[in-house]
Amino acid sequence: MTAVLVVDDEAGMRETLTDILEDAGYRVSVAADGDTALARMRAEDFDVVLMDIRMPGRDGVSVLHEMGGPPPKVIMMTAYAVEDQLRQAVRDAYAVVHKPFQIDRLLDLMGAAAGGPR
């Protein structure tokens, strides 16, 4: 089963994504901030990380750069057009999706990142 880490500071977004991904057959863990995400990634292996770019404290781009290896595929999410952060995320992440996103598009990306169709 594909292991996914959902990282978002909004509880509602974490819950919604967890429900959607678990229904699609993924094993989902969550983190509410960048520090917790890094701690979870050090303790557990994930195949895909679905992470918000803009969070209080350590943002998603800095977490992306601090992840150890072997790194999972990272899909970054954003509701904002923060040019510098977005440019870095696009360069280093597997993909970037803009909120609100289409569920089918997200599941297609998740499947591709996990190594196969959903």
Biopython code that builds the backbone (N, CA, C, O; Angstrom):
import numpy as np
from Bio.PDB.StructureBuilder import StructureBuilder

atoms = [
    (1, "MET", "N", (0.850, -1.180, 0.000)),
    (1, "MET", "CA", (0.000, 0.000, 0.000)),
    (1, "MET", "C", (0.894, 1.241, 0.000)),
    (1, "MET", "O", (1.867, 1.315, 0.750)),
    (2, "THR", "N", (0.562, 2.192, -0.830)),
    (2, "THR", "CA", (1.337, 3.419, -0.950)),
    (2, "THR", "C", (1.144, 4.294, 0.279)),
    (2, "THR", "O", (0.017, 4.583, 0.683)),
    (3, "ALA", "N", (2.261, 4.711, 0.866)),
    (3, "ALA", "CA", (2.238, 5.562, 2.061)),
    (3, "ALA", "C", (2.350, 7.021, 1.657)),
    (3, "ALA", "O", (3.261, 7.409, 0.926)),
    (4, "VAL", "N", (1.406, 7.827, 2.145)),
    (4, "VAL", "CA", (1.337, 9.249, 1.803)),
    (4, "VAL", "C", (1.356, 10.074, 3.079)),
    (4, "VAL", "O", (0.688, 9.742, 4.058)),
    (5, "LEU", "N", (2.129, 11.151, 3.056)),
    (5, "LEU", "CA", (2.120, 12.131, 4.141)),
    (5, "LEU", "C", (1.455, 13.396, 3.624)),
    (5, "LEU", "O", (1.911, 13.980, 2.641)),
    (6, "VAL", "N", (0.380, 13.824, 4.280)),
    (6, "VAL", "CA", (-0.312, 15.064, 3.944)),
    (6, "VAL", "C", (0.125, 16.122, 4.939)),
    (6, "VAL", "O", (-0.017, 15.940, 6.148)),
    (7, "VAL", "N", (0.659, 17.235, 4.430)),
    (7, "VAL", "CA", (1.162, 18.311, 5.286)),
    (7, "VAL", "C", (0.417, 19.591, 4.931)),
    (7, "VAL", "O", (0.575, 20.129, 3.835)),
    (8, "ASP", "N", (-0.395, 20.072, 5.867)),
    (8, "ASP", "CA", (-1.153, 21.303, 5.651)),
    (8, "ASP", "C", (-1.527, 21.863, 7.019)),
    (8, "ASP", "O", (-1.896, 21.108, 7.919)),
    (9, "ASP", "N", (-1.433, 23.176, 7.180)),
    (9, "ASP", "CA", (-1.747, 23.784, 8.470)),
    (9, "ASP", "C", (-3.248, 23.907, 8.708)),
    (9, "ASP", "O", (-3.663, 24.197, 9.830)),
    (10, "GLU", "N", (-4.064, 23.696, 7.692)),
    (10, "GLU", "CA", (-5.517, 23.774, 7.845)),
    (10, "GLU", "C", (-6.089, 22.384, 8.134)),
    (10, "GLU", "O", (-5.987, 21.474, 7.311)),
    (11, "ALA", "N", (-6.694, 22.236, 9.323)),
    (11, "ALA", "CA", (-7.237, 20.941, 9.750)),
    (11, "ALA", "C", (-8.269, 20.407, 8.754)),
    (11, "ALA", "O", (-8.276, 19.214, 8.451)),
    (12, "GLY", "N", (-9.128, 21.272, 8.250)),
    (12, "GLY", "CA", (-10.156, 20.839, 7.303)),
    (12, "GLY", "C", (-9.559, 20.264, 6.034)),
    (12, "GLY", "O", (-10.069, 19.279, 5.501)),
    (13, "MET", "N", (-8.487, 20.866, 5.543)),
    (13, "MET", "CA", (-7.822, 20.366, 4.336)),
    (13, "MET", "C", (-7.178, 19.007, 4.610)),
    (13, "MET", "O", (-7.259, 18.102, 3.780)),
    (14, "ARG", "N", (-6.532, 18.864, 5.784)),
    (14, "ARG", "CA", (-5.926, 17.571, 6.135)),
    (14, "ARG", "C", (-6.989, 16.480, 6.194)),
    (14, "ARG", "O", (-6.790, 15.385, 5.668)),
    (15, "GLU", "N", (-8.115, 16.779, 6.835)),
    (15, "GLU", "CA", (-9.192, 15.793, 6.969)),
    (15, "GLU", "C", (-9.783, 15.424, 5.613)),
    (15, "GLU", "O", (-10.001, 14.245, 5.330)),
    (16, "THR", "N", (-10.040, 16.413, 4.785)),
    (16, "THR", "CA", (-10.610, 16.157, 3.461)),
    (16, "THR", "C", (-9.672, 15.310, 2.616)),
    (16, "THR", "O", (-10.093, 14.325, 2.009)),
    (17, "LEU", "N", (-8.396, 15.694, 2.576)),
    (17, "LEU", "CA", (-7.435, 14.939, 1.786)),
    (17, "LEU", "C", (-7.257, 13.520, 2.322)),
    (17, "LEU", "O", (-7.125, 12.572, 1.548)),
    (18, "THR", "N", (-7.255, 13.378, 3.640)),
    (18, "THR", "CA", (-7.144, 12.033, 4.234)),
    (18, "THR", "C", (-8.303, 11.162, 3.786)),
    (18, "THR", "O", (-8.096, 10.021, 3.373)),
    (19, "ASP", "N", (-9.526, 11.686, 3.861)),
    (19, "ASP", "CA", (-10.705, 10.920, 3.442)),
    (19, "ASP", "C", (-10.616, 10.517, 1.974)),
    (19, "ASP", "O", (-10.867, 9.362, 1.628)),
    (20, "ILE", "N", (-10.261, 11.462, 1.116)),
    (20, "ILE", "CA", (-10.180, 11.204, -0.326)),
    (20, "ILE", "C", (-9.111, 10.156, -0.621)),
    (20, "ILE", "O", (-9.352, 9.210, -1.372)),
    (21, "LEU", "N", (-7.932, 10.327, -0.028)),
    (21, "LEU", "CA", (-6.820, 9.425, -0.331)),
    (21, "LEU", "C", (-7.034, 8.032, 0.261)),
    (21, "LEU", "O", (-6.704, 7.031, -0.375)),
    (22, "GLU", "N", (-7.582, 7.963, 1.466)),
    (22, "GLU", "CA", (-7.870, 6.641, 2.045)),
    (22, "GLU", "C", (-8.927, 5.911, 1.220)),
    (22, "GLU", "O", (-8.826, 4.701, 1.018)),
    (23, "ASP", "N", (-9.939, 6.635, 0.742)),
    (23, "ASP", "CA", (-10.955, 6.026, -0.116)),
    (23, "ASP", "C", (-10.345, 5.500, -1.417)),
    (23, "ASP", "O", (-10.845, 4.539, -2.001)),
    (24, "ALA", "N", (-9.260, 6.139, -1.863)),
    (24, "ALA", "CA", (-8.579, 5.719, -3.091)),
    (24, "ALA", "C", (-7.553, 4.617, -2.829)),
    (24, "ALA", "O", (-6.898, 4.152, -3.763)),
    (25, "GLY", "N", (-7.404, 4.194, -1.570)),
    (25, "GLY", "CA", (-6.535, 3.075, -1.264)),
    (25, "GLY", "C", (-5.159, 3.413, -0.739)),
    (25, "GLY", "O", (-4.311, 2.527, -0.635)),
    (26, "TYR", "N", (-4.910, 4.665, -0.404)),
    (26, "TYR", "CA", (-3.611, 5.066, 0.138)),
    (26, "TYR", "C", (-3.609, 4.958, 1.662)),
    (26, "TYR", "O", (-4.648, 5.107, 2.304)),
    (27, "ARG", "N", (-2.420, 4.695, 2.237)),
    (27, "ARG", "CA", (-2.241, 4.757, 3.683)),
    (27, "ARG", "C", (-1.761, 6.178, 3.981)),
    (27, "ARG", "O", (-0.711, 6.591, 3.489)),
    (28, "VAL", "N", (-2.514, 6.920, 4.775)),
    (28, "VAL", "CA", (-2.274, 8.350, 4.959)),
    (28, "VAL", "C", (-1.864, 8.675, 6.392)),
    (28, "VAL", "O", (-2.482, 8.212, 7.351)),
    (29, "SER", "N", (-0.809, 9.481, 6.519)),
    (29, "SER", "CA", (-0.420, 10.112, 7.776)),
    (29, "SER", "C", (-0.505, 11.609, 7.546)),
    (29, "SER", "O", (-0.470, 12.068, 6.404)),
    (30, "VAL", "N", (-0.617, 12.372, 8.625)),
    (30, "VAL", "CA", (-0.745, 13.823, 8.480)),
    (30, "VAL", "C", (0.244, 14.552, 9.374)),
    (30, "VAL", "O", (0.732, 14.020, 10.371)),
    (31, "ALA", "N", (0.521, 15.790, 8.980)),
    (31, "ALA", "CA", (1.324, 16.711, 9.782)),
    (31, "ALA", "C", (0.739, 18.101, 9.581)),
    (31, "ALA", "O", (0.336, 18.459, 8.475)),
    (32, "ALA", "N", (0.693, 18.886, 10.666)),
    (32, "ALA", "CA", (0.102, 20.220, 10.610)),
    (32, "ALA", "C", (1.126, 21.316, 10.344)),
    (32, "ALA", "O", (0.757, 22.472, 10.137)),
    (33, "ASP", "N", (2.417, 20.960, 10.347)),
    (33, "ASP", "CA", (3.444, 21.978, 10.118)),
    (33, "ASP", "C", (4.714, 21.308, 9.606)),
    (33, "ASP", "O", (4.839, 20.083, 9.605)),
    (34, "GLY", "N", (5.645, 22.141, 9.174)),
    (34, "GLY", "CA", (6.876, 21.641, 8.576)),
    (34, "GLY", "C", (7.747, 20.849, 9.523)),
    (34, "GLY", "O", (8.310, 19.830, 9.125)),
    (35, "ASP", "N", (7.877, 21.287, 10.771)),
    (35, "ASP", "CA", (8.711, 20.564, 11.731)),
    (35, "ASP", "C", (8.165, 19.166, 11.994)),
    (35, "ASP", "O", (8.930, 18.204, 12.050)),
    (36, "THR", "N", (6.859, 19.045, 12.156)),
    (36, "THR", "CA", (6.241, 17.739, 12.368)),
    (36, "THR", "C", (6.417, 16.860, 11.132)),
    (36, "THR", "O", (6.664, 15.659, 11.248)),
    (37, "ALA", "N", (6.291, 17.457, 9.959)),
    (37, "ALA", "CA", (6.479, 16.697, 8.719)),
    (37, "ALA", "C", (7.889, 16.120, 8.648)),
    (37, "ALA", "O", (8.063, 14.945, 8.323)),
    (38, "LEU", "N", (8.890, 16.935, 8.949)),
    (38, "LEU", "CA", (10.271, 16.447, 8.909)),
    (38, "LEU", "C", (10.482, 15.327, 9.922)),
    (38, "LEU", "O", (11.156, 14.340, 9.624)),
    (39, "ALA", "N", (9.913, 15.472, 11.111)),
    (39, "ALA", "CA", (10.050, 14.431, 12.136)),
    (39, "ALA", "C", (9.396, 13.133, 11.663)),
    (39, "ALA", "O", (9.953, 12.053, 11.861)),
    (40, "ARG", "N", (8.228, 13.229, 11.044)),
    (40, "ARG", "CA", (7.547, 12.020, 10.550)),
    (40, "ARG", "C", (8.350, 11.368, 9.428)),
    (40, "ARG", "O", (8.427, 10.142, 9.350)),
    (41, "MET", "N", (8.944, 12.182, 8.563)),
    (41, "MET", "CA", (9.730, 11.624, 7.459)),
    (41, "MET", "C", (11.007, 10.954, 7.958)),
    (41, "MET", "O", (11.502, 10.021, 7.325)),
    (42, "ARG", "N", (11.540, 11.415, 9.076)),
    (42, "ARG", "CA", (12.719, 10.763, 9.652)),
    (42, "ARG", "C", (12.360, 9.440, 10.314)),
    (42, "ARG", "O", (13.190, 8.534, 10.393)),
    (43, "ALA", "N", (11.116, 9.328, 10.793)),
    (43, "ALA", "CA", (10.686, 8.140, 11.526)),
    (43, "ALA", "C", (10.021, 7.091, 10.636)),
    (43, "ALA", "O", (9.933, 5.925, 11.021)),
    (44, "GLU", "N", (9.558, 7.484, 9.468)),
    (44, "GLU", "CA", (8.748, 6.602, 8.633)),
    (44, "GLU", "C", (9.044, 6.871, 7.163)),
    (44, "GLU", "O", (9.356, 8.001, 6.790)),
    (45, "ASP", "N", (8.949, 5.855, 6.340)),
    (45, "ASP", "CA", (9.150, 6.022, 4.900)),
    (45, "ASP", "C", (7.812, 6.325, 4.226)),
    (45, "ASP", "O", (6.806, 5.665, 4.485)),
    (46, "PHE", "N", (7.823, 7.327, 3.365)),
    (46, "PHE", "CA", (6.641, 7.684, 2.590)),
    (46, "PHE", "C", (6.983, 7.606, 1.118)),
    (46, "PHE", "O", (8.105, 7.906, 0.710)),
    (47, "ASP", "N", (6.005, 7.200, 0.324)),
    (47, "ASP", "CA", (6.183, 7.149, -1.120)),
    (47, "ASP", "C", (5.909, 8.498, -1.755)),
    (47, "ASP", "O", (6.572, 8.895, -2.713)),
    (48, "VAL", "N", (4.918, 9.203, -1.208)),
    (48, "VAL", "CA", (4.502, 10.507, -1.736)),
    (48, "VAL", "C", (4.212, 11.433, -0.562)),
    (48, "VAL", "O", (3.635, 11.021, 0.444)),
    (49, "VAL", "N", (4.622, 12.694, -0.709)),
    (49, "VAL", "CA", (4.274, 13.737, 0.261)),
    (49, "VAL", "C", (3.441, 14.779, -0.479)),
    (49, "VAL", "O", (3.849, 15.293, -1.521)),
    (50, "LEU", "N", (2.280, 15.078, 0.069)),
    (50, "LEU", "CA", (1.399, 16.109, -0.475)),
    (50, "LEU", "C", (1.453, 17.264, 0.515)),
    (50, "LEU", "O", (0.903, 17.171, 1.613)),
    (51, "MET", "N", (2.126, 18.369, 0.125)),
    (51, "MET", "CA", (2.474, 19.402, 1.096)),
    (51, "MET", "C", (2.102, 20.804, 0.622)),
    (51, "MET", "O", (2.341, 21.180, -0.526)),
    (52, "ASP", "N", (1.512, 21.559, 1.540)),
    (52, "ASP", "CA", (1.191, 22.961, 1.282)),
    (52, "ASP", "C", (2.488, 23.759, 1.216)),
    (52, "ASP", "O", (3.417, 23.493, 1.978)),
    (53, "ILE", "N", (2.558, 24.718, 0.327)),
    (53, "ILE", "CA", (3.736, 25.575, 0.237)),
    (53, "ILE", "C", (3.750, 26.580, 1.384)),
    (53, "ILE", "O", (4.776, 26.779, 2.035)),
    (54, "ARG", "N", (2.615, 27.205, 1.623)),
    (54, "ARG", "CA", (2.559, 28.306, 2.579)),
    (54, "ARG", "C", (1.982, 27.831, 3.905)),
    (54, "ARG", "O", (0.794, 27.526, 4.014)),
    (55, "MET", "N", (2.857, 27.777, 4.916)),
    (55, "MET", "CA", (2.456, 27.376, 6.268)),
    (55, "MET", "C", (3.184, 28.275, 7.252)),
    (55, "MET", "O", (4.253, 28.799, 6.938)),
    (56, "PRO", "N", (2.618, 28.460, 8.438)),
    (56, "PRO", "CA", (3.331, 29.229, 9.461)),
    (56, "PRO", "C", (4.614, 28.491, 9.860)),
    (56, "PRO", "O", (4.678, 27.264, 9.793)),
    (57, "GLY", "N", (5.609, 29.236, 10.267)),
    (57, "GLY", "CA", (6.876, 28.608, 10.631)),
    (57, "GLY", "C", (7.621, 28.176, 9.388)),
    (57, "GLY", "O", (7.808, 28.962, 8.459)),
    (58, "ARG", "N", (8.042, 26.940, 9.372)),
    (58, "ARG", "CA", (8.803, 26.388, 8.238)),
    (58, "ARG", "C", (7.844, 26.125, 7.080)),
    (58, "ARG", "O", (6.918, 25.325, 7.214)),
    (59, "ASP", "N", (8.057, 26.791, 5.945)),
    (59, "ASP", "CA", (7.162, 26.623, 4.801)),
    (59, "ASP", "C", (7.496, 25.337, 4.042)),
    (59, "ASP", "O", (8.525, 24.704, 4.279)),
    (60, "GLY", "N", (6.608, 24.974, 3.133)),
    (60, "GLY", "CA", (6.768, 23.727, 2.399)),
    (60, "GLY", "C", (8.024, 23.651, 1.563)),
    (60, "GLY", "O", (8.613, 22.577, 1.440)),
    (61, "VAL", "N", (8.454, 24.764, 0.982)),
    (61, "VAL", "CA", (9.663, 24.748, 0.158)),
    (61, "VAL", "C", (10.891, 24.472, 1.021)),
    (61, "VAL", "O", (11.770, 23.716, 0.608)),
    (62, "SER", "N", (10.971, 25.069, 2.208)),
    (62, "SER", "CA", (12.123, 24.800, 3.069)),
    (62, "SER", "C", (12.101, 23.351, 3.557)),
    (62, "SER", "O", (13.157, 22.734, 3.692)),
    (63, "VAL", "N", (10.927, 22.805, 3.819)),
    (63, "VAL", "CA", (10.828, 21.389, 4.198)),
    (63, "VAL", "C", (11.300, 20.511, 3.038)),
    (63, "VAL", "O", (12.042, 19.550, 3.244)),
    (64, "LEU", "N", (10.875, 20.838, 1.842)),
    (64, "LEU", "CA", (11.296, 20.097, 0.650)),
    (64, "LEU", "C", (12.814, 20.052, 0.551)),
    (64, "LEU", "O", (13.381, 19.010, 0.224)),
    (65, "HIS", "N", (13.477, 21.167, 0.831)),
    (65, "HIS", "CA", (14.935, 21.233, 0.726)),
    (65, "HIS", "C", (15.649, 20.530, 1.870)),
    (65, "HIS", "O", (16.817, 20.165, 1.736)),
    (66, "GLU", "N", (14.962, 20.334, 2.997)),
    (66, "GLU", "CA", (15.589, 19.693, 4.159)),
    (66, "GLU", "C", (15.328, 18.197, 4.241)),
    (66, "GLU", "O", (15.887, 17.518, 5.103)),
    (67, "MET", "N", (14.501, 17.684, 3.371)),
    (67, "MET", "CA", (14.180, 16.263, 3.420)),
    (67, "MET", "C", (15.429, 15.441, 3.118)),
    (67, "MET", "O", (16.205, 15.763, 2.219)),
    (68, "GLY", "N", (15.600, 14.380, 3.887)),
    (68, "GLY", "CA", (16.725, 13.482, 3.652)),
    (68, "GLY", "C", (16.401, 12.497, 2.547)),
    (68, "GLY", "O", (15.308, 12.515, 1.981)),
    (69, "GLY", "N", (17.354, 11.645, 2.247)),
    (69, "GLY", "CA", (17.133, 10.691, 1.174)),
    (69, "GLY", "C", (16.886, 9.297, 1.692)),
    (69, "GLY", "O", (17.151, 9.034, 2.865)),
    (70, "PRO", "N", (16.399, 8.407, 0.886)),
    (70, "PRO", "CA", (15.916, 8.748, -0.458)),
    (70, "PRO", "C", (14.592, 9.497, -0.355)),
    (70, "PRO", "O", (13.678, 9.065, 0.348)),
    (71, "PRO", "N", (14.496, 10.603, -1.049)),
    (71, "PRO", "CA", (13.295, 11.430, -0.904)),
    (71, "PRO", "C", (12.090, 10.827, -1.598)),
    (71, "PRO", "O", (12.212, 10.227, -2.666)),
    (72, "PRO", "N", (10.927, 10.988, -0.987)),
    (72, "PRO", "CA", (9.693, 10.593, -1.682)),
    (72, "PRO", "C", (9.376, 11.620, -2.762)),
    (72, "PRO", "O", (9.975, 12.695, -2.801)),
    (73, "LYS", "N", (8.448, 11.292, -3.622)),
    (73, "LYS", "CA", (7.956, 12.276, -4.589)),
    (73, "LYS", "C", (7.122, 13.282, -3.809)),
    (73, "LYS", "O", (6.333, 12.900, -2.944)),
    (74, "VAL", "N", (7.292, 14.561, -4.111)),
    (74, "VAL", "CA", (6.586, 15.618, -3.388)),
    (74, "VAL", "C", (5.680, 16.378, -4.346)),
    (74, "VAL", "O", (6.127, 16.893, -5.371)),
    (75, "ILE", "N", (4.404, 16.439, -3.995)),
    (75, "ILE", "CA", (3.432, 17.254, -4.725)),
    (75, "ILE", "C", (3.110, 18.432, -3.823)),
    (75, "ILE", "O", (2.590, 18.260, -2.721)),
    (76, "MET", "N", (3.421, 19.621, -4.297)),
    (76, "MET", "CA", (3.198, 20.838, -3.527)),
    (76, "MET", "C", (1.817, 21.399, -3.868)),
    (76, "MET", "O", (1.363, 21.324, -5.010)),
    (77, "MET", "N", (1.159, 21.967, -2.843)),
    (77, "MET", "CA", (-0.153, 22.600, -3.020)),
    (77, "MET", "C", (-0.028, 24.073, -2.651)),
    (77, "MET", "O", (0.721, 24.439, -1.746)),
    (78, "THR", "N", (-0.768, 24.905, -3.362)),
    (78, "THR", "CA", (-0.788, 26.318, -3.004)),
    (78, "THR", "C", (-2.101, 26.969, -3.409)),
    (78, "THR", "O", (-2.708, 26.618, -4.421)),
    (79, "ALA", "N", (-2.518, 27.917, -2.597)),
    (79, "ALA", "CA", (-3.666, 28.745, -2.929)),
    (79, "ALA", "C", (-3.197, 30.150, -3.284)),
    (79, "ALA", "O", (-4.001, 31.019, -3.620)),
    (80, "TYR", "N", (-1.883, 30.361, -3.205)),
    (80, "TYR", "CA", (-1.302, 31.683, -3.402)),
    (80, "TYR", "C", (-0.289, 31.646, -4.527)),
    (80, "TYR", "O", (0.306, 30.606, -4.809)),
    (81, "ALA", "N", (-0.099, 32.771, -5.160)),
    (81, "ALA", "CA", (0.921, 32.892, -6.199)),
    (81, "ALA", "C", (2.111, 33.651, -5.621)),
    (81, "ALA", "O", (2.373, 34.792, -6.002)),
    (82, "VAL", "N", (2.820, 33.019, -4.712)),
    (82, "VAL", "CA", (4.021, 33.615, -4.126)),
    (82, "VAL", "C", (5.168, 33.249, -5.060)),
    (82, "VAL", "O", (5.680, 32.130, -5.028)),
    (83, "GLU", "N", (5.558, 34.199, -5.882)),
    (83, "GLU", "CA", (6.440, 33.924, -7.009)),
    (83, "GLU", "C", (7.724, 33.187, -6.641)),
    (83, "GLU", "O", (8.024, 32.166, -7.259)),
    (84, "ASP", "N", (8.493, 33.659, -5.663)),
    (84, "ASP", "CA", (9.757, 33.012, -5.345)),
    (84, "ASP", "C", (9.541, 31.596, -4.832)),
    (84, "ASP", "O", (10.221, 30.666, -5.265)),
    (85, "GLN", "N", (8.599, 31.430, -3.912)),
    (85, "GLN", "CA", (8.321, 30.092, -3.384)),
    (85, "GLN", "C", (7.793, 29.181, -4.481)),
    (85, "GLN", "O", (8.195, 28.021, -4.566)),
    (86, "LEU", "N", (6.914, 29.680, -5.306)),
    (86, "LEU", "CA", (6.334, 28.882, -6.372)),
    (86, "LEU", "C", (7.405, 28.456, -7.369)),
    (86, "LEU", "O", (7.412, 27.309, -7.815)),
    (87, "ARG", "N", (8.290, 29.349, -7.714)),
    (87, "ARG", "CA", (9.377, 29.042, -8.647)),
    (87, "ARG", "C", (10.262, 27.927, -8.089)),
    (87, "ARG", "O", (10.620, 26.999, -8.814)),
    (88, "GLN", "N", (10.617, 28.013, -6.801)),
    (88, "GLN", "CA", (11.439, 26.973, -6.176)),
    (88, "GLN", "C", (10.696, 25.650, -6.118)),
    (88, "GLN", "O", (11.283, 24.600, -6.380)),
    (89, "ALA", "N", (9.428, 25.685, -5.783)),
    (89, "ALA", "CA", (8.646, 24.459, -5.687)),
    (89, "ALA", "C", (8.522, 23.783, -7.042)),
    (89, "ALA", "O", (8.652, 22.563, -7.144)),
    (90, "VAL", "N", (8.272, 24.564, -8.077)),
    (90, "VAL", "CA", (8.137, 24.010, -9.419)),
    (90, "VAL", "C", (9.440, 23.349, -9.843)),
    (90, "VAL", "O", (9.421, 22.303, -10.493)),
    (91, "ARG", "N", (10.546, 23.935, -9.491)),
    (91, "ARG", "CA", (11.854, 23.399, -9.879)),
    (91, "ARG", "C", (12.164, 22.094, -9.143)),
    (91, "ARG", "O", (12.721, 21.176, -9.744)),
    (92, "ASP", "N", (11.818, 21.990, -7.862)),
    (92, "ASP", "CA", (12.277, 20.887, -7.034)),
    (92, "ASP", "C", (11.231, 19.816, -6.741)),
    (92, "ASP", "O", (11.597, 18.696, -6.386)),
    (93, "ALA", "N", (9.969, 20.116, -6.876)),
    (93, "ALA", "CA", (8.909, 19.161, -6.536)),
    (93, "ALA", "C", (8.545, 18.308, -7.744)),
    (93, "ALA", "O", (8.873, 18.649, -8.880)),
    (94, "TYR", "N", (7.877, 17.220, -7.491)),
    (94, "TYR", "CA", (7.355, 16.368, -8.564)),
    (94, "TYR", "C", (6.291, 17.127, -9.350)),
    (94, "TYR", "O", (6.249, 17.061, -10.579)),
    (95, "ALA", "N", (5.427, 17.852, -8.629)),
    (95, "ALA", "CA", (4.356, 18.621, -9.261)),
    (95, "ALA", "C", (3.867, 19.686, -8.289)),
    (95, "ALA", "O", (4.111, 19.607, -7.085)),
    (96, "VAL", "N", (3.175, 20.680, -8.830)),
    (96, "VAL", "CA", (2.530, 21.718, -8.021)),
    (96, "VAL", "C", (1.075, 21.787, -8.459)),
    (96, "VAL", "O", (0.780, 21.869, -9.651)),
    (97, "VAL", "N", (0.160, 21.752, -7.481)),
    (97, "VAL", "CA", (-1.270, 21.902, -7.775)),
    (97, "VAL", "C", (-1.778, 23.142, -7.062)),
    (97, "VAL", "O", (-1.334, 23.471, -5.962)),
    (98, "HIS", "N", (-2.702, 23.814, -7.697)),
    (98, "HIS", "CA", (-3.272, 25.036, -7.132)),
    (98, "HIS", "C", (-4.614, 24.728, -6.490)),
    (98, "HIS", "O", (-5.460, 24.048, -7.070)),
    (99, "LYS", "N", (-4.793, 25.248, -5.267)),
    (99, "LYS", "CA", (-6.067, 25.111, -4.560)),
    (99, "LYS", "C", (-7.033, 26.166, -5.080)),
    (99, "LYS", "O", (-6.585, 27.273, -5.381)),
    (100, "PRO", "N", (-8.288, 25.904, -5.202)),
    (100, "PRO", "CA", (-8.894, 24.580, -5.072)),
    (100, "PRO", "C", (-8.537, 23.737, -6.289)),
    (100, "PRO", "O", (-8.465, 24.254, -7.404)),
    (101, "PHE", "N", (-8.315, 22.451, -6.083)),
    (101, "PHE", "CA", (-7.916, 21.578, -7.172)),
    (101, "PHE", "C", (-9.013, 20.566, -7.463)),
    (101, "PHE", "O", (-9.897, 20.321, -6.641)),
    (102, "GLN", "N", (-8.933, 19.989, -8.646)),
    (102, "GLN", "CA", (-9.878, 18.950, -9.033)),
    (102, "GLN", "C", (-9.401, 17.631, -8.432)),
    (102, "GLN", "O", (-8.230, 17.276, -8.563)),
    (103, "ILE", "N", (-10.290, 16.916, -7.784)),
    (103, "ILE", "CA", (-9.941, 15.665, -7.115)),
    (103, "ILE", "C", (-9.383, 14.652, -8.114)),
    (103, "ILE", "O", (-8.388, 13.987, -7.822)),
    (104, "ASP", "N", (-10.004, 14.523, -9.283)),
    (104, "ASP", "CA", (-9.509, 13.557, -10.271)),
    (104, "ASP", "C", (-8.089, 13.889, -10.709)),
    (104, "ASP", "O", (-7.264, 12.989, -10.866)),
    (105, "ARG", "N", (-7.804, 15.148, -10.903)),
    (105, "ARG", "CA", (-6.450, 15.570, -11.289)),
    (105, "ARG", "C", (-5.458, 15.236, -10.182)),
    (105, "ARG", "O", (-4.363, 14.746, -10.460)),
    (106, "LEU", "N", (-5.828, 15.496, -8.932)),
    (106, "LEU", "CA", (-4.955, 15.182, -7.802)),
    (106, "LEU", "C", (-4.707, 13.681, -7.717)),
    (106, "LEU", "O", (-3.569, 13.256, -7.523)),
    (107, "LEU", "N", (-5.749, 12.878, -7.858)),
    (107, "LEU", "CA", (-5.586, 11.424, -7.781)),
    (107, "LEU", "C", (-4.741, 10.894, -8.929)),
    (107, "LEU", "O", (-3.976, 9.947, -8.746)),
    (108, "ASP", "N", (-4.869, 11.495, -10.116)),
    (108, "ASP", "CA", (-4.009, 11.107, -11.236)),
    (108, "ASP", "C", (-2.544, 11.408, -10.922)),
    (108, "ASP", "O", (-1.670, 10.580, -11.181)),
    (109, "LEU", "N", (-2.276, 12.584, -10.367)),
    (109, "LEU", "CA", (-0.909, 12.938, -9.974)),
    (109, "LEU", "C", (-0.378, 12.010, -8.894)),
    (109, "LEU", "O", (0.774, 11.581, -8.948)),
    (110, "MET", "N", (-1.221, 11.699, -7.910)),
    (110, "MET", "CA", (-0.814, 10.796, -6.841)),
    (110, "MET", "C", (-0.458, 9.432, -7.403)),
    (110, "MET", "O", (0.553, 8.843, -7.019)),
    (111, "GLY", "N", (-1.280, 8.929, -8.307)),
    (111, "GLY", "CA", (-1.000, 7.642, -8.925)),
    (111, "GLY", "C", (0.298, 7.635, -9.712)),
    (111, "GLY", "O", (1.081, 6.689, -9.633)),
    (112, "ALA", "N", (0.518, 8.696, -10.471)),
    (112, "ALA", "CA", (1.757, 8.796, -11.242)),
    (112, "ALA", "C", (2.972, 8.898, -10.326)),
    (112, "ALA", "O", (3.996, 8.261, -10.573)),
    (113, "ALA", "N", (2.858, 9.692, -9.279)),
    (113, "ALA", "CA", (3.972, 9.851, -8.329)),
    (113, "ALA", "C", (4.269, 8.555, -7.596)),
    (113, "ALA", "O", (5.423, 8.265, -7.277)),
    (114, "ALA", "N", (3.221, 7.769, -7.326)),
    (114, "ALA", "CA", (3.380, 6.507, -6.605)),
    (114, "ALA", "C", (3.880, 5.384, -7.528)),
    (114, "ALA", "O", (4.185, 4.283, -7.070)),
    (115, "GLY", "N", (3.958, 5.677, -8.819)),
    (115, "GLY", "CA", (4.533, 4.699, -9.719)),
    (115, "GLY", "C", (3.559, 3.958, -10.596)),
    (115, "GLY", "O", (3.937, 2.979, -11.240)),
    (116, "GLY", "N", (2.326, 4.389, -10.643)),
    (116, "GLY", "CA", (1.371, 3.703, -11.511)),
    (116, "GLY", "C", (0.055, 4.426, -11.535)),
    (116, "GLY", "O", (-0.150, 5.387, -10.795)),
    (117, "PRO", "N", (-0.838, 3.968, -12.384)),
    (117, "PRO", "CA", (-2.151, 4.626, -12.459)),
    (117, "PRO", "C", (-2.938, 4.381, -11.178)),
    (117, "PRO", "O", (-2.713, 3.403, -10.465)),
    (118, "ARG", "N", (-3.856, 5.283, -10.910)),
    (118, "ARG", "CA", (-4.674, 5.115, -9.705)),
    (118, "ARG", "C", (-5.653, 4.000, -9.860)),
    (118, "ARG", "O", (-6.422, 3.721, -8.940)),
]
sb = StructureBuilder()
sb.init_structure("model")
sb.init_model(0)
sb.init_chain("A")
sb.init_seg("    ")
for serial, (resi, resn, name, xyz) in enumerate(atoms, 1):
    if name == "N":
        sb.init_residue(resn, " ", resi, " ")
    sb.init_atom(name, np.array(xyz, "f"), 0.0, 1.0, " ", f" {name:<3s}", serial, name[0])
structure = sb.get_structure()
